Amino acid sequence: MGARLDHGQIAYQSKFFAHNAKKIIVDVDVNEIHKLGIDIEYKVDLDCKIFLNELLTKINEIDIDTSKWLTHCKKTYEKYPICLPEYYKQKDFVNNYVFIEELSKHLPENSLIVPGSSGACSEVTMQAIKIKPGTRIFNSEGLGSMGFGIPAAIGACLAADKQETICIDGDGGFDRVKGWCLSYGRDRGESNVSKKNGGYDELITSQDVDYVYIFDGDYWECHNTSDPELINLYDREKY
């Protein structure tokens, strides 16, 4: 309902998405349904609120035995584990799946987790994390907007009355917002210096174009003496 089923959400293989299922797609914009590129038994061009309200009037008439499906899911999960034993044997770096597996063991119940927008920080987290009772996790995989992680974590933290919030972000996503963090520190008369990270070519190119031509060369937050240190950013504002 209302889901655009981004490629990242369906493993980049639209033709295999729920290929044995009868699919009912509800969207207020029928053109979005046509763009999906999957076989759909029922295309419902309708506001989701109207659909749900009507569904609720029929809910007592729906009797579906899900036991076979749940058994199949459990067997598949056991047959194809996410974190394989050989991942623990890697020497040079910590495997992403191992990190999320171990993080899951140490997180308490009722945790608040906000992964970044896309890439390993998002997709590996959503694949491998073990959700404990009361845990809430917010993800924007369908949008894939780089820079989502830090602002979303701040928003989630404040909305949860400043509850401890775990943000699992990638270097590319963080690179999108570190300038904002530095702006915040500069406006308060604070600044930190760290070694410049070469970063993604795409990010460097966009900065070269945007800040030189659009912002008339106001390049202060992008040169090699202005990157904020992560530890000092954390200390600056403990929300």
Buried (B, 14 or more C-beta within 10 A) or exposed (E): BEBEBBEBBBEEEEEEBEEEEEBEBBBBEEEBBEEBEBEBEEBBEBBBEEBEEEEEEEEEEEEEEEEEEEEEEEEEEEEEEBBEEEBEEEEEEEBBBBBBBEBBEEBEEEBBBBBBBBBBBBBBBBEBBEEEEEBBBBBBBBEBBBBBBBBBBBEBBEEEEEEEBBBBBBBBBBBBBBBBBBEBBBEEEEEBEBEEEEBEEEBEEEBEEEBEEEEEEEBEBBEEEBBBBEEBBEEBEEE
